[in-house]
């Protein structure tokens, strides 16, 4: 009788183990061949492993195979003598003795994947993503994304939040408007979720503090460098807040924690991508109306839209606060009622504005959040004022009817944060398989 024990240990050594191995010891590892340099009796072979690159050395007098028999993107197992060498990645290299070819590609990629930068257009890169992601720099982008998700998740859990998973096929749009994907759900109208807003509010009444990291869908009919039709949202909601400032405190803390995690646990990827990790001590906050007036005066710019921030205004606000307060982040608060959804709580001191905010980072909005309406009658009246029928939101309004604490939350776009962190100009760089108006593949 055979039994399966659940062991997940690899039979071959990974990079962390190889780095700890003694000099001149025989080691075994595996990987895919990233590059080969054949100089006759001598050569270099680089292996791509799950956690980085390993440099191997071929020596005709010692290696018991022919280098000509190997090619890029073959998967192999390798045995050799480990030699400490500070010039090599990880501070060691493997002088190969034996190689066992596990699989061979039908044909070698037309792209030189081992180049530091692939040097191709973004459209070409995306069209060939199943292969281009094998480039060391390209895949580092998505290790950074892993680090961001891990940082936020760790911070939330350490601070008493419960992770939730909410439906992505819904009966109503949480944000309203036309930017919503419609579905035929067995003869009924349904939509792809624009956000987990309704559900995370519902679950505040259950768990008090919740978060979700999941897909968000927006049927926005514009092709810009800052928009995707499917992206990853990091969403949180919390109850028993004193004001929406509590929400900004949580985001500041989560960002601090995440940036430190990237500097320590993802230092290799930070170095590959040459990412300038922002220093976060405290984040300045400015009212929407004041921010508008400040940049109008500072940059001699006329205010065109009194209800929203234009992309150029976001850039100028960030520029001003970076120069004045040495902060790459800035909260803009008290957005006009006209530009906020029906669940946003009005400012009791001025009902033209809401108790809400955006977070700008290096010239772009990455977060929207604020305090929510918790009273049933107030919520019903706000819906009606926005031209909505409360009967369409019966299940959502249950929470208001049967009691909710003061609460609020925010959502941050993972790809936008990642894009601005890398100082890239197009959000598709930070989307593994982006979905926009023209792309459904790969």
C-alpha positions as CSV (number, residue, x, y, z in Angstrom):
1,X,0.0,0.0,0.0
2,X,1.4,3.5,-0.9
3,X,0.6,6.6,1.1
4,X,0.8,10.3,0.1
5,X,2.1,12.4,3.0
6,X,1.7,15.9,1.6
7,X,5.3,16.9,1.4
8,X,6.0,19.9,-0.9
9,X,9.8,19.8,-0.7
10,X,11.7,19.9,-4.0
11,X,14.2,17.2,-4.7
12,X,16.6,19.6,-6.2
13,X,18.2,22.6,-4.4
14,X,16.7,26.1,-4.8
15,X,18.6,29.3,-4.9
16,X,18.3,30.0,-1.1
17,X,19.8,26.6,-0.4
18,X,22.5,27.0,-3.0
19,X,23.6,30.3,-1.5
20,X,24.0,28.5,1.8
21,X,25.9,25.5,0.4
22,X,29.6,25.1,1.1
23,X,32.2,26.0,-1.5
24,X,33.4,23.1,-3.7
25,X,30.4,20.8,-2.8
26,X,28.5,18.9,-5.4
27,X,24.9,20.2,-5.8
28,X,21.8,19.3,-7.9
29,X,19.3,21.7,-9.2
30,X,16.9,22.3,-12.1
31,X,15.5,25.0,-14.3
32,X,14.9,26.2,-17.8
33,X,17.8,27.3,-19.9
34,X,17.7,31.1,-20.1
35,X,20.9,31.7,-22.2
36,X,23.9,29.9,-23.5
37,X,27.3,31.3,-24.4
38,X,29.4,28.7,-26.2
39,X,33.1,29.5,-26.5
40,X,34.3,26.1,-27.7
41,X,36.0,24.3,-24.8
42,X,34.4,26.7,-22.3
43,X,31.0,28.2,-21.9
44,X,28.3,29.7,-19.7
45,X,24.8,28.5,-19.2
46,X,22.2,30.5,-17.2
47,X,19.3,28.7,-15.6
48,X,16.0,30.4,-14.9
49,X,14.5,29.1,-11.7
50,X,11.4,30.1,-9.8
51,X,13.3,32.6,-7.6
52,X,15.9,33.9,-10.0
53,X,18.8,33.1,-12.3
54,X,21.7,30.7,-11.7
55,X,25.0,30.9,-13.6
56,X,26.5,27.6,-14.6
57,X,29.9,27.0,-16.2
58,X,30.6,24.4,-18.9
59,X,34.2,23.0,-19.2
60,X,34.9,20.4,-21.9
61,X,37.4,18.6,-19.7
62,X,35.0,18.3,-16.7
63,X,31.5,18.4,-18.1
64,X,30.2,15.0,-19.2
65,X,27.9,16.3,-22.0
66,X,28.2,18.4,-25.2
67,X,27.1,22.0,-24.8
68,X,25.9,21.9,-28.5
69,X,23.2,19.4,-27.4
70,X,21.5,22.1,-25.3
71,X,19.3,25.0,-26.3
72,X,17.4,27.9,-24.7
73,X,14.0,27.0,-23.0
74,X,15.0,23.4,-22.5
75,X,14.1,22.2,-19.0
76,X,17.0,20.4,-17.4
77,X,18.3,18.9,-14.2
78,X,21.9,19.7,-13.5
79,X,24.6,18.4,-11.2
80,X,27.8,20.2,-10.6
81,X,30.4,21.7,-8.2
82,X,29.3,24.9,-6.5
83,X,32.0,27.6,-6.5
84,X,31.7,30.8,-4.6
85,X,32.1,33.8,-6.9
86,X,30.9,37.3,-6.0
87,X,30.7,38.3,-9.6
88,X,27.9,35.8,-10.3
89,X,24.2,36.2,-9.5
90,X,23.7,35.2,-5.8
91,X,27.5,35.1,-5.3
92,X,28.0,31.6,-6.7
93,X,28.1,29.6,-9.9
94,X,27.8,25.9,-10.7
95,X,30.6,24.1,-12.6
96,X,28.5,21.5,-14.5
97,X,29.3,17.8,-14.4
98,X,26.0,16.2,-15.6
99,X,22.9,17.5,-17.3
100,X,19.7,15.6,-17.8
101,X,17.4,17.0,-20.5
102,X,13.8,16.8,-19.3
103,X,11.9,18.5,-22.1
104,X,12.8,20.2,-25.4
105,X,10.8,23.1,-27.1
106,X,9.5,22.4,-30.6
107,X,11.3,25.6,-31.6
108,X,13.3,28.2,-29.9
109,X,11.6,31.6,-29.3
110,X,12.2,34.2,-31.9
111,X,12.8,36.7,-29.0
112,X,16.1,36.9,-27.1
113,X,14.6,36.5,-23.7
114,X,17.8,37.0,-21.8
115,X,18.2,40.6,-22.8
116,X,18.0,43.1,-19.9
117,X,15.2,44.9,-21.8
118,X,13.3,43.2,-24.6
119,X,13.3,46.4,-26.7
120,X,9.9,45.9,-28.3
121,X,6.7,47.9,-28.4
122,X,4.2,47.3,-25.6
123,X,1.6,45.9,-28.0
124,X,4.1,43.3,-29.3
125,X,5.1,42.5,-25.8
126,X,1.5,41.9,-24.6
127,X,0.6,39.9,-27.8
128,X,3.5,37.5,-26.8
129,X,3.1,37.6,-23.1
130,X,3.1,33.8,-22.5
131,X,6.8,34.0,-23.7
132,X,7.9,37.6,-22.9
133,X,7.0,37.1,-19.2
134,X,9.9,34.7,-19.1
135,X,12.3,37.6,-19.4
136,X,13.9,38.3,-16.0
137,X,12.8,42.0,-16.0
138,X,9.3,41.3,-17.2
139,X,8.6,38.7,-14.5
140,X,10.1,40.9,-11.8
141,X,7.2,43.3,-12.4
142,X,4.8,40.7,-11.2
143,X,6.9,39.6,-8.3
144,X,6.6,43.2,-7.2
145,X,2.8,42.9,-7.6
146,X,2.9,39.8,-5.4
147,X,4.8,41.8,-2.8
148,X,2.2,44.6,-2.9
149,X,-0.7,42.2,-2.4
150,X,1.2,40.4,0.3
151,X,2.0,43.6,2.1
152,X,-1.6,44.8,2.1
153,X,-2.9,41.4,3.1
154,X,-0.4,41.0,6.0
155,X,-1.2,44.5,7.3
156,X,-4.9,44.0,7.2
157,X,-4.8,40.7,9.0
158,X,-2.4,42.1,11.6
159,X,-5.0,44.8,12.3
160,X,-8.1,42.6,12.7
161,X,-9.5,42.6,9.2
162,X,-11.2,39.5,7.8
163,X,-10.6,38.5,4.2
164,X,-13.8,38.1,2.1
165,X,-14.6,36.9,-1.4
166,X,-17.7,38.5,-3.0
167,X,-19.7,37.7,-6.2
168,X,-18.5,39.1,-9.5
169,X,-21.9,38.5,-11.1
170,X,-24.3,41.0,-9.6
171,X,-27.9,42.3,-10.0
172,X,-27.0,46.0,-9.7
173,X,-24.1,48.3,-10.4
174,X,-22.4,49.6,-7.3
175,X,-21.1,52.8,-9.0
176,X,-24.0,53.6,-11.3
177,X,-23.5,55.1,-14.7
178,X,-23.0,53.4,-18.0
179,X,-19.6,51.8,-17.5
180,X,-21.0,48.4,-16.6
181,X,-20.8,45.1,-18.5
182,X,-24.2,43.5,-19.0
183,X,-24.9,39.8,-18.9
184,X,-27.8,37.5,-19.7
185,X,-28.1,35.5,-16.5
186,X,-30.6,32.7,-17.5
187,X,-33.0,35.3,-18.9
188,X,-32.4,37.9,-16.1
189,X,-30.4,41.1,-16.3
190,X,-27.0,40.8,-14.6
191,X,-23.7,42.7,-14.5
192,X,-20.0,42.2,-13.9
193,X,-19.2,43.8,-10.6
194,X,-17.7,47.3,-10.8
195,X,-16.6,46.9,-7.2
196,X,-17.4,44.8,-4.1
197,X,-18.9,47.9,-2.5
198,X,-22.3,46.6,-1.5
199,X,-21.0,43.3,-0.2
200,X,-18.1,44.8,1.8
201,X,-20.6,47.2,3.5
202,X,-22.9,44.3,4.2
203,X,-20.0,42.4,5.8
204,X,-19.0,45.3,8.1
205,X,-22.2,44.3,10.0
206,X,-20.8,40.8,10.3
207,X,-17.0,41.1,10.8
208,X,-16.6,44.9,11.4
209,X,-13.3,45.1,9.4
210,X,-13.1,43.4,6.0
211,X,-10.9,43.4,2.9
212,X,-10.9,41.8,-0.5
213,X,-8.3,41.6,-3.2
214,X,-10.0,40.6,-6.5
215,X,-11.0,41.5,-10.0
216,X,-13.0,44.6,-10.9
217,X,-14.7,45.2,-14.2
218,X,-15.4,48.6,-15.8
219,X,-17.0,49.0,-19.3
220,X,-15.2,52.3,-19.9
221,X,-15.1,53.0,-23.6
222,X,-11.8,54.8,-23.7
223,X,-8.3,53.6,-24.5
224,X,-6.0,55.6,-22.3
225,X,-2.7,54.8,-20.6
226,X,-4.3,54.8,-17.2
227,X,-7.5,52.7,-17.7
228,X,-8.1,48.9,-17.9
229,X,-11.5,47.2,-18.4
230,X,-10.5,44.5,-15.9
231,X,-8.1,45.2,-13.0
232,X,-7.2,44.0,-9.5
233,X,-8.8,46.0,-6.7
234,X,-7.5,46.1,-3.1
235,X,-10.7,47.0,-1.2
236,X,-11.3,47.5,2.5
237,X,-14.2,48.5,4.7
238,X,-14.3,49.1,8.4
239,X,-16.9,50.0,11.0
240,X,-17.0,52.1,14.2
241,X,-14.9,54.9,12.6
242,X,-14.8,58.3,14.2
243,X,-14.4,60.0,10.8
244,X,-13.1,59.2,7.3
245,X,-9.6,60.3,8.6
246,X,-9.5,56.8,10.2
247,X,-9.6,55.3,6.7
248,X,-6.7,57.4,5.5
249,X,-4.7,56.4,8.6
250,X,-5.2,52.7,7.7
251,X,-4.1,53.3,4.1
252,X,-1.1,55.2,5.2
253,X,-0.1,52.4,7.6
254,X,-0.7,49.8,4.9
255,X,1.5,51.7,2.4
256,X,4.3,52.1,4.9
257,X,4.2,48.4,5.7
258,X,4.1,47.4,2.1
259,X,7.0,49.6,1.0
260,X,9.2,48.3,3.8
261,X,8.3,44.7,2.7
262,X,9.3,45.5,-0.9
263,X,12.7,46.9,0.3
264,X,13.5,43.8,2.3
265,X,11.8,40.7,0.9
266,X,11.8,41.9,-2.8
267,X,15.1,43.7,-2.9
268,X,16.2,41.6,-5.9
269,X,13.2,42.7,-8.0
270,X,13.5,46.3,-6.8
271,X,17.1,46.3,-8.0
272,X,16.3,44.7,-11.4
273,X,13.6,47.2,-12.1
274,X,15.5,50.1,-10.5
275,X,12.4,51.1,-8.5
276,X,12.7,54.2,-6.3
277,X,10.7,53.1,-3.3
278,X,9.0,56.1,-1.7
279,X,9.8,57.0,1.9
280,X,6.5,57.4,3.8
281,X,6.5,59.1,7.2
282,X,3.2,60.9,7.0
283,X,1.0,61.9,4.1
284,X,-0.4,65.4,3.7
285,X,-4.1,66.0,3.2
286,X,-5.8,68.9,1.3
287,X,-9.4,69.7,0.6
288,X,-10.6,69.4,-3.0
289,X,-11.6,73.0,-3.3
290,X,-8.4,74.3,-1.7
291,X,-6.2,72.0,-4.0
292,X,-7.9,73.4,-7.1
293,X,-7.3,77.0,-6.0
294,X,-3.7,76.3,-4.9
295,X,-2.6,75.0,-8.3
296,X,-4.7,77.6,-10.2
297,X,-2.7,80.3,-8.3
298,X,0.7,78.5,-8.3
299,X,0.7,77.6,-12.0
300,X,-1.5,80.4,-13.4
301,X,-4.1,77.8,-14.5
302,X,-7.8,78.4,-15.0
303,X,-10.2,76.1,-13.2
304,X,-12.2,74.3,-15.9
305,X,-14.2,71.6,-14.1
306,X,-15.3,72.6,-10.6
307,X,-16.5,69.1,-9.8
308,X,-13.6,66.8,-10.6
309,X,-9.8,66.7,-11.0
310,X,-8.4,66.6,-14.5
311,X,-5.3,64.4,-15.1
312,X,-3.2,67.6,-15.4
313,X,-4.5,68.8,-12.1
314,X,-3.6,65.6,-10.4
315,X,-0.1,65.9,-11.8
316,X,0.2,69.6,-10.6
317,X,-1.1,68.8,-7.1
318,X,1.4,66.0,-6.8
319,X,4.2,68.3,-8.0
320,X,3.3,71.0,-5.6
321,X,3.1,68.7,-2.5
322,X,6.3,66.9,-3.5
323,X,8.1,70.3,-3.6
324,X,6.4,71.7,-0.5
325,X,6.2,68.7,1.8
326,X,8.6,66.2,0.2
327,X,5.7,63.7,-0.1
328,X,5.0,61.6,-3.2
329,X,1.6,60.9,-1.9
330,X,-1.2,63.4,-1.1
331,X,-4.8,62.9,0.0
332,X,-7.4,65.1,-1.6
333,X,-10.6,65.2,0.5
334,X,-14.1,66.5,0.4
335,X,-15.0,65.8,-3.2
336,X,-18.3,67.4,-4.5
337,X,-21.5,65.4,-4.1
338,X,-22.0,65.6,-7.9
339,X,-18.9,63.4,-8.5
340,X,-19.4,60.9,-5.7
341,X,-21.7,57.8,-5.7
342,X,-25.0,57.6,-3.8
343,X,-23.5,55.9,-0.7
344,X,-21.0,58.7,0.0
345,X,-21.9,60.6,3.2
346,X,-22.4,64.3,2.7
347,X,-20.3,66.8,4.7
348,X,-22.7,68.0,7.5
349,X,-20.9,71.4,7.4
350,X,-21.4,71.9,3.7
351,X,-23.8,69.5,1.9
352,X,-22.3,70.4,-1.5
353,X,-19.3,68.2,-0.6
354,X,-18.8,64.6,0.8
355,X,-16.7,63.0,3.5
356,X,-14.6,61.3,0.9
357,X,-11.1,61.4,-0.6
358,X,-8.7,60.3,-3.3
359,X,-5.1,59.4,-2.8
360,X,-2.7,60.7,-5.5
361,X,0.7,59.1,-6.1
362,X,3.3,60.6,-8.4
363,X,0.6,62.5,-10.3
364,X,-2.2,60.0,-10.5
365,X,-5.2,59.0,-8.5
366,X,-4.7,55.4,-7.2
367,X,-7.4,55.3,-4.4
368,X,-10.9,56.4,-3.9
369,X,-12.6,56.2,-0.5
370,X,-14.7,57.8,2.2
371,X,-17.3,57.5,4.9
372,X,-20.6,55.8,3.9
373,X,-24.2,56.7,4.7
374,X,-25.3,54.5,7.6
375,X,-28.9,55.8,8.1
376,X,-31.8,54.2,6.1
377,X,-33.9,57.3,5.4
378,X,-30.8,59.3,4.5
379,X,-29.6,56.6,2.1
380,X,-33.1,56.3,0.4
381,X,-33.2,60.1,0.0
382,X,-29.7,60.2,-1.5
383,X,-30.6,57.5,-4.0
384,X,-33.7,59.4,-5.1
385,X,-31.7,62.6,-5.5
386,X,-29.4,60.7,-7.9
387,X,-32.3,59.5,-9.9
388,X,-32.2,55.9,-8.6
389,X,-35.1,53.7,-7.5
390,X,-34.6,52.4,-4.0
391,X,-36.7,49.3,-4.9
392,X,-33.8,48.2,-7.2
393,X,-31.5,48.1,-4.1
394,X,-33.7,46.2,-1.7
395,X,-31.1,43.7,-0.5
396,X,-28.4,46.4,-0.1
397,X,-30.8,48.6,1.9
398,X,-31.4,45.7,4.3
399,X,-28.2,46.7,6.2
400,X,-29.4,50.3,6.7
401,X,-32.9,49.2,7.7
402,X,-31.6,46.8,10.3
403,X,-28.7,48.8,11.7
404,X,-25.1,49.8,10.7
405,X,-22.3,51.3,12.6
406,X,-20.5,54.4,11.3
407,X,-18.3,53.0,8.6
408,X,-16.4,53.6,5.4
409,X,-13.7,52.2,3.2
410,X,-11.6,52.6,0.1
411,X,-10.4,50.8,-3.0
412,X,-6.9,51.0,-4.6
413,X,-6.0,49.8,-8.1
414,X,-3.1,47.4,-7.9
415,X,-1.9,48.0,-11.5
416,X,-2.0,51.8,-11.1
417,X,0.0,51.6,-7.9
418,X,2.5,49.2,-9.5
419,X,2.8,51.4,-12.6
420,X,3.5,54.6,-10.7
421,X,5.9,52.7,-8.4
422,X,8.0,51.7,-11.4
423,X,7.6,55.2,-13.0
424,X,6.0,53.7,-16.1
425,X,3.6,55.6,-18.3
426,X,1.1,52.9,-19.3
427,X,-0.9,50.8,-16.9
428,X,-0.7,47.8,-19.3
429,X,2.9,47.3,-18.3
430,X,1.6,46.4,-14.9
431,X,-1.1,44.0,-16.0
432,X,-0.1,40.4,-16.7
433,X,-2.7,39.8,-19.4
434,X,-4.4,43.2,-19.8
435,X,-8.0,43.6,-20.9
436,X,-8.9,46.8,-22.8
437,X,-11.4,47.7,-25.5
438,X,-9.5,45.8,-28.2
439,X,-7.9,42.9,-26.3
440,X,-9.3,39.5,-25.2
441,X,-6.1,37.5,-25.8
442,X,-3.8,36.1,-24.6
